[in-house]
């Protein structure tokens, strides 16, 4: 029971910090929406999607691997930090070459029609900062320094808001001001994350440890596959909406998604604690999962009802009547988002047990459904079609997660055990 109480406190603290970051982030979104309007907001959303895709392709899944191997104490934090720094350098070089090649062949204009290329290129400057912050905050998560990670995330939102006000309201830089605000805020957060991890676990090293790199990339590839599929499951509709309806439609739909995805705050906070907890395999972990799952269902369903009732006036009040069309898509997204939140608690638990492949399967099936339904429904129903496609895919993902988690629970009850394979020589005793 004390462990359950500690878990509840950790989730509550994570939820509070995420709530703070979300409120500040929504404030930033309001500033951007008010200054840029639907079309400019859509351009900004799509501009940030470009480095997001680059990070997704090249991150190697090391953030998830860092949480797992730090939390399970199978690798020392110094070794993990060294591999993270080396990998970030190599990935940044590859990203620069990829951006140059894509620019030379005019592909950004084809992938992101209606978005100024200079905004896309400027947004890509955030690439190394995005990797570093993800990798080093993951190490702190594995060490259960959740308060530090939460504080950094709140600071990131606050810096973005301050820079957005400075560049947009103060300097009148418009779209480019919003992009530079994001880049500068994430860069500052990356520097802070490296400093905190270094202070917590000591300097990085040894640098040349091929066995450790193989272990990290082995787990990371499973997580990378999941993250790749999940990212496009969540954001493919933005690209398809932009293709059919242009940046203005994307801007309105981004508000729909942002509002509905508020329901993911609790499962995100629970997963934030569950992943390192599962990696440590504490005796009361099963109780933690049950408690998190039940609490998530109750909170997300209550949140869905609240958004359904208050969503329309809130959108008009904060974002202006230009975004009133965001309400119906948001309403259609709520059932799928609520169910998928419960599923995310279970797939996070499986990943912490060294079984990220189940989330890969769930995300792959859901992405296939999203792809088919987006092209079938968006041309006919517009933004409502995008929401219908997403909520169907999210629901499918949730029911697959329920099935796989129950399957593994039965396997454990029968005496079976699955875990990530790690070379014996890389397994180190904990401090």
C-alpha positions as CSV (number, residue, x, y, z in Angstrom):
1,X,0.0,0.0,0.0
2,X,2.8,2.5,0.7
3,X,4.1,1.9,-2.8
4,X,0.6,2.5,-4.2
5,X,0.4,5.8,-2.3
6,X,3.8,6.8,-3.6
7,X,2.7,6.0,-7.1
8,X,-0.4,8.1,-6.7
9,X,1.7,11.0,-5.4
10,X,4.1,10.7,-8.4
11,X,1.2,10.5,-10.9
12,X,-0.5,13.5,-9.2
13,X,2.7,15.5,-9.4
14,X,3.3,14.6,-13.0
15,X,-0.4,15.4,-13.8
16,X,-0.1,18.7,-12.1
17,X,3.1,19.6,-14.0
18,X,1.6,18.4,-17.3
19,X,-1.6,20.5,-16.5
20,X,0.6,23.5,-15.9
21,X,2.5,22.9,-19.1
22,X,-0.7,22.3,-21.0
23,X,-2.3,25.5,-19.8
24,X,0.8,27.5,-20.7
25,X,1.0,25.6,-24.1
26,X,-2.6,26.5,-24.8
27,X,-1.8,30.1,-24.0
28,X,0.9,29.9,-26.6
29,X,-1.5,28.4,-29.1
30,X,-4.0,31.2,-28.4
31,X,-1.3,33.8,-29.0
32,X,-0.3,32.1,-32.3
33,X,-3.9,31.6,-33.4
34,X,-4.9,35.2,-32.6
35,X,-1.9,36.7,-34.5
36,X,-1.8,34.3,-37.5
37,X,-5.5,33.2,-38.0
38,X,-6.5,29.7,-39.2
39,X,-4.2,29.7,-42.3
40,X,-1.1,30.9,-40.4
41,X,-1.9,28.5,-37.5
42,X,-2.0,25.7,-40.0
43,X,1.3,26.8,-41.6
44,X,2.9,26.8,-38.1
45,X,1.5,23.3,-37.2
46,X,2.8,21.9,-40.5
47,X,6.2,23.6,-40.2
48,X,6.8,21.9,-36.8
49,X,5.7,18.6,-38.3
50,X,8.7,18.6,-40.6
51,X,11.4,18.4,-37.9
52,X,9.1,16.1,-36.0
53,X,9.2,13.6,-38.9
54,X,13.0,14.0,-39.2
55,X,13.4,13.3,-35.5
56,X,11.0,10.4,-35.7
57,X,12.9,8.8,-38.6
58,X,16.4,9.3,-37.1
59,X,16.0,9.1,-33.3
60,X,16.6,5.3,-33.1
61,X,14.1,4.9,-30.3
62,X,16.9,5.7,-27.8
63,X,14.7,7.8,-25.5
64,X,12.6,4.7,-24.6
65,X,15.7,2.6,-24.4
66,X,17.3,5.1,-22.1
67,X,14.3,4.9,-19.7
68,X,14.3,1.1,-19.8
69,X,18.1,0.5,-19.3
70,X,18.5,3.2,-16.7
71,X,15.4,2.1,-14.8
72,X,16.3,-1.6,-14.9
73,X,20.0,-0.7,-14.0
74,X,21.2,-2.9,-16.8
75,X,23.5,-0.1,-18.1
76,X,25.2,2.7,-16.2
77,X,23.9,6.2,-16.9
78,X,27.4,7.3,-17.9
79,X,27.5,4.8,-20.7
80,X,24.0,5.7,-21.8
81,X,24.8,9.4,-21.9
82,X,27.9,8.8,-24.0
83,X,26.0,6.8,-26.6
84,X,23.3,9.4,-26.6
85,X,25.7,12.2,-27.4
86,X,27.5,10.3,-30.1
87,X,24.3,9.2,-31.7
88,X,22.9,12.8,-31.6
89,X,26.0,14.0,-33.5
90,X,25.7,11.3,-36.2
91,X,21.9,11.8,-36.6
92,X,22.3,15.6,-36.9
93,X,24.7,15.1,-39.8
94,X,22.3,12.8,-41.5
95,X,19.4,15.1,-40.9
96,X,21.4,18.0,-42.5
97,X,22.2,15.9,-45.5
98,X,18.6,14.8,-45.8
99,X,17.2,18.4,-45.5
100,X,19.7,19.6,-48.2
101,X,18.7,16.8,-50.6
102,X,15.0,17.3,-50.1
103,X,15.4,21.1,-50.6
104,X,17.5,20.5,-53.8
105,X,14.7,18.4,-55.3
106,X,11.8,20.7,-54.2
107,X,10.2,17.9,-52.1
108,X,9.2,20.2,-49.2
109,X,6.7,22.0,-51.4
110,X,5.2,18.7,-52.5
111,X,4.9,17.3,-48.9
112,X,3.8,20.6,-47.3
113,X,1.9,22.6,-49.9
114,X,1.1,26.1,-48.9
115,X,3.8,26.3,-46.2
116,X,6.7,28.7,-46.9
117,X,10.0,26.8,-47.3
118,X,11.9,29.2,-45.1
119,X,9.6,28.3,-42.2
120,X,10.2,24.6,-42.8
121,X,14.0,25.0,-42.9
122,X,14.0,27.3,-39.8
123,X,11.9,24.8,-37.9
124,X,14.4,22.0,-38.7
125,X,17.0,23.9,-36.7
126,X,15.4,22.3,-33.6
127,X,16.4,18.8,-34.6
128,X,19.5,18.3,-32.4
129,X,17.8,20.0,-29.4
130,X,14.8,17.7,-29.8
131,X,17.0,14.6,-29.7
132,X,19.1,15.7,-26.8
133,X,16.2,16.8,-24.6
134,X,14.4,13.5,-25.2
135,X,17.5,11.4,-24.6
136,X,18.6,13.1,-21.4
137,X,15.2,13.6,-19.8
138,X,14.7,9.9,-20.4
139,X,17.8,9.1,-18.3
140,X,16.3,11.3,-15.5
141,X,13.0,9.4,-15.8
142,X,14.9,6.1,-15.5
143,X,16.5,7.4,-12.3
144,X,13.0,8.3,-11.1
145,X,13.9,12.0,-10.9
146,X,10.4,12.8,-12.1
147,X,10.2,16.2,-10.4
148,X,13.2,17.5,-12.4
149,X,11.7,16.2,-15.6
150,X,8.3,17.8,-14.8
151,X,9.9,21.1,-14.0
152,X,11.8,21.1,-17.3
153,X,8.7,20.4,-19.3
154,X,6.9,23.3,-17.6
155,X,9.8,25.6,-18.3
156,X,9.8,24.6,-21.9
157,X,6.2,25.7,-22.3
158,X,6.8,28.9,-20.4
159,X,9.9,29.8,-22.6
160,X,7.9,29.1,-25.7
161,X,5.1,31.4,-24.6
162,X,7.6,34.2,-23.6
163,X,9.5,33.9,-26.9
164,X,6.2,33.9,-28.9
165,X,5.1,37.1,-27.2
166,X,8.5,38.7,-27.8
167,X,8.8,37.8,-31.5
168,X,5.2,38.0,-32.5
169,X,3.7,40.8,-30.3
170,X,6.9,42.7,-29.8
171,X,8.8,42.3,-33.0
172,X,5.9,41.6,-35.4
173,X,7.7,38.6,-36.9
174,X,4.5,36.6,-37.6
175,X,5.0,33.0,-38.7
176,X,8.8,33.1,-38.5
177,X,8.5,34.5,-35.0
178,X,6.4,31.6,-33.8
179,X,8.9,29.1,-35.4
180,X,11.9,30.8,-33.8
181,X,10.2,30.9,-30.4
182,X,9.8,27.1,-30.6
183,X,13.4,26.5,-31.7
184,X,14.9,28.7,-29.0
185,X,12.8,27.3,-26.2
186,X,13.6,23.7,-27.1
187,X,17.3,24.5,-27.4
188,X,17.4,26.0,-23.9
189,X,15.6,23.0,-22.6
190,X,18.1,20.6,-24.2
191,X,21.0,22.4,-22.6
192,X,19.3,22.2,-19.2
193,X,18.4,18.5,-19.6
194,X,22.0,17.6,-20.4
195,X,23.2,19.6,-17.4
196,X,20.7,17.9,-15.0
197,X,21.5,14.4,-16.2
198,X,25.3,15.1,-16.0
199,X,24.8,16.4,-12.4
200,X,22.6,13.5,-11.4
201,X,24.7,10.6,-12.8
202,X,28.2,12.0,-13.4
203,X,30.1,12.5,-16.7
204,X,29.4,10.4,-19.7
205,X,31.6,7.4,-20.5
206,X,33.1,5.1,-21.5
207,X,32.5,6.3,-25.0
208,X,33.4,3.2,-27.0
209,X,31.1,0.5,-25.7
210,X,29.7,-1.5,-28.7
211,X,27.8,-4.0,-26.5
212,X,25.9,-1.1,-24.8
213,X,25.1,0.5,-28.1
214,X,23.8,-2.8,-29.5
215,X,21.6,-3.2,-26.4
216,X,20.2,0.3,-26.7
217,X,19.6,0.1,-30.4
218,X,18.1,-3.4,-30.1
219,X,15.5,-2.2,-27.6
220,X,15.3,1.2,-29.3
221,X,14.4,-0.3,-32.7
222,X,11.3,-1.9,-31.2
223,X,10.3,1.3,-29.6
224,X,11.3,3.3,-32.7
225,X,9.0,1.2,-34.9
226,X,6.1,1.8,-32.4
227,X,6.8,5.5,-32.2
228,X,7.0,5.8,-36.0
229,X,3.7,4.1,-36.5
230,X,2.1,6.0,-33.6
231,X,3.3,9.4,-34.7
232,X,1.7,9.0,-38.1
233,X,-1.4,7.4,-36.6
234,X,-1.8,10.7,-34.6
235,X,-0.6,13.2,-37.2
236,X,-1.2,11.7,-40.7
237,X,-4.6,13.3,-40.8
238,X,-2.8,16.8,-40.6
239,X,-1.0,16.0,-43.9
240,X,-4.1,14.6,-45.6
241,X,-6.3,17.5,-44.4
242,X,-3.7,20.0,-45.7
243,X,-3.6,18.1,-49.0
244,X,-7.4,18.4,-49.5
245,X,-8.3,21.5,-47.5
246,X,-5.1,23.6,-47.3
247,X,-3.4,25.2,-44.4
248,X,-6.6,27.0,-43.1
249,X,-8.3,23.7,-42.7
250,X,-5.2,22.3,-41.0
251,X,-5.2,25.2,-38.6
252,X,-8.8,24.7,-37.6
253,X,-8.3,20.9,-37.2
254,X,-5.2,21.4,-35.1
255,X,-7.4,23.2,-32.5
256,X,-9.8,20.2,-32.6
257,X,-7.0,17.8,-31.9
258,X,-5.4,20.0,-29.3
259,X,-8.7,20.2,-27.3
260,X,-9.5,16.5,-27.6
261,X,-6.0,15.4,-26.7
262,X,-6.3,17.1,-23.3
263,X,-7.8,13.8,-22.3
264,X,-4.4,12.2,-22.7
265,X,-2.9,14.2,-19.9
266,X,-3.7,11.6,-17.2
267,X,-2.6,8.5,-19.2
268,X,0.5,10.4,-20.1
269,X,1.2,11.2,-16.5
270,X,0.5,7.6,-15.4
271,X,2.7,6.2,-18.2
272,X,5.4,8.7,-17.2
273,X,5.7,6.8,-13.9
274,X,4.7,3.3,-15.0
275,X,7.4,2.8,-17.6
276,X,10.4,3.1,-15.2
277,X,8.3,1.3,-12.5
278,X,7.7,-1.6,-14.8
279,X,11.4,-1.8,-15.7
280,X,12.3,-2.0,-12.0
281,X,9.7,-4.8,-11.6
282,X,8.6,-3.9,-8.1
283,X,6.4,-6.4,-6.1
284,X,3.3,-4.1,-6.1
285,X,3.5,-3.2,-9.8
286,X,0.4,-5.1,-10.8
287,X,-1.6,-3.1,-8.3
288,X,-0.2,0.1,-9.7
289,X,-1.4,-0.8,-13.2
290,X,-4.9,-1.7,-12.1
291,X,-5.2,1.5,-10.1
292,X,-3.9,3.6,-13.0
293,X,-6.2,1.9,-15.5
294,X,-9.4,2.4,-13.4
295,X,-8.5,6.0,-12.6
296,X,-7.7,6.8,-16.2
297,X,-11.1,5.5,-17.4
298,X,-13.0,7.6,-14.8
299,X,-11.0,10.8,-15.4
300,X,-11.0,10.6,-19.2
301,X,-14.8,9.9,-19.4
302,X,-15.5,12.8,-17.1
303,X,-13.2,15.0,-19.1
304,X,-14.9,14.0,-22.4
305,X,-18.3,15.0,-21.0
306,X,-16.9,18.3,-19.8
307,X,-15.3,19.1,-23.2
308,X,-18.5,18.1,-25.1
309,X,-20.4,20.7,-23.0
310,X,-17.8,23.5,-22.7
311,X,-15.8,23.0,-25.9
312,X,-17.8,25.3,-28.3
313,X,-17.8,28.4,-26.1
314,X,-14.2,27.8,-25.1
315,X,-13.0,27.6,-28.7
316,X,-14.8,30.9,-29.6
317,X,-13.7,32.6,-26.4
318,X,-10.0,31.8,-26.6
319,X,-9.3,31.2,-30.3
320,X,-11.9,33.5,-31.8
321,X,-15.0,32.8,-34.0
322,X,-12.6,32.0,-36.9
323,X,-12.0,28.6,-35.3
324,X,-15.6,27.8,-34.4
325,X,-15.5,25.0,-37.0
326,X,-13.1,23.1,-34.7
327,X,-15.9,22.1,-32.3
328,X,-17.6,19.3,-34.4
329,X,-14.3,17.5,-35.2
330,X,-13.3,17.8,-31.5
331,X,-16.6,16.2,-30.5
332,X,-16.1,13.3,-32.9
333,X,-12.6,12.7,-31.6
334,X,-13.5,12.4,-27.9
335,X,-14.7,8.8,-27.8
336,X,-11.6,7.5,-29.6
337,X,-9.2,9.6,-27.5
338,X,-10.8,8.5,-24.3
339,X,-10.5,4.8,-25.1
340,X,-7.0,5.1,-26.5
341,X,-5.9,6.8,-23.2
342,X,-6.8,3.6,-21.4
343,X,-5.0,1.5,-23.9
344,X,-1.9,3.7,-23.6
345,X,-1.7,2.8,-19.9
346,X,-1.5,-0.9,-20.8
347,X,0.9,-0.6,-23.7
348,X,3.2,1.5,-21.5
349,X,3.2,-1.2,-18.9
350,X,4.1,-3.8,-21.5
351,X,6.9,-1.7,-22.9
352,X,8.3,-1.3,-19.4
353,X,8.3,-5.1,-19.1
354,X,10.5,-5.3,-22.2
355,X,7.6,-6.0,-24.6
356,X,7.3,-2.9,-26.8
357,X,6.4,-5.0,-29.8
358,X,2.8,-5.2,-28.8
359,X,2.4,-1.5,-29.0
360,X,4.1,-1.8,-32.5
361,X,1.4,-4.2,-33.6
362,X,-1.4,-2.0,-32.2
363,X,0.0,1.1,-33.8
364,X,0.6,-0.6,-37.2
365,X,-3.0,-1.8,-37.4
366,X,-4.3,1.6,-36.3
367,X,-2.2,3.4,-38.8
368,X,-3.4,1.2,-41.7
369,X,-7.0,2.0,-40.6
370,X,-6.2,5.8,-40.4
371,X,-4.6,5.8,-43.9
372,X,-7.6,4.0,-45.5
373,X,-10.3,6.0,-43.6
374,X,-8.6,9.4,-44.1
375,X,-8.6,9.1,-47.9
376,X,-12.2,7.7,-47.8
377,X,-13.8,10.2,-45.4
378,X,-11.9,13.5,-45.7
379,X,-12.9,14.2,-49.3
380,X,-16.5,13.5,-48.4
381,X,-16.9,14.9,-44.9
382,X,-14.0,17.4,-44.6
383,X,-12.7,18.0,-41.1
384,X,-15.4,15.8,-39.6
385,X,-14.2,12.9,-41.8
386,X,-10.7,13.3,-40.4
387,X,-12.0,13.1,-36.9
388,X,-14.2,10.1,-37.7
389,X,-11.1,8.3,-39.2
390,X,-9.0,9.1,-36.2
391,X,-11.5,8.0,-33.6
392,X,-12.1,4.7,-35.4
393,X,-8.3,4.1,-35.5
394,X,-7.9,5.1,-31.8
395,X,-10.7,2.7,-30.8
396,X,-9.1,-0.2,-32.7
397,X,-5.7,0.5,-31.0
398,X,-7.4,0.5,-27.6
399,X,-9.1,-2.9,-28.0
400,X,-5.9,-4.5,-29.3
401,X,-4.1,-3.1,-26.3
402,X,-6.7,-4.6,-24.0
403,X,-6.3,-8.0,-25.7
404,X,-2.5,-8.1,-25.6
405,X,-2.3,-7.0,-22.0
406,X,-4.7,-9.7,-20.9
407,X,-2.8,-12.2,-22.9
408,X,0.5,-11.4,-21.2
409,X,-1.2,-11.3,-17.8
410,X,-2.4,-14.9,-18.4
411,X,1.1,-15.9,-19.5
412,X,2.6,-14.5,-16.3
413,X,0.0,-16.3,-14.2
414,X,1.0,-19.5,-15.9
415,X,4.7,-19.0,-15.1
416,X,5.9,-17.6,-18.5
417,X,8.2,-14.6,-18.7
418,X,9.2,-12.4,-21.6
419,X,11.8,-9.6,-21.4
420,X,14.2,-7.7,-23.6
421,X,17.3,-9.6,-24.5
422,X,20.5,-7.9,-23.2
423,X,24.1,-9.2,-23.6
424,X,25.2,-10.4,-20.1
425,X,28.4,-8.4,-20.1
426,X,26.4,-5.2,-20.3
427,X,24.2,-5.9,-17.2
428,X,25.6,-3.9,-14.3
429,X,24.6,-3.9,-10.7
430,X,22.6,-0.9,-9.4
431,X,24.2,1.7,-7.2
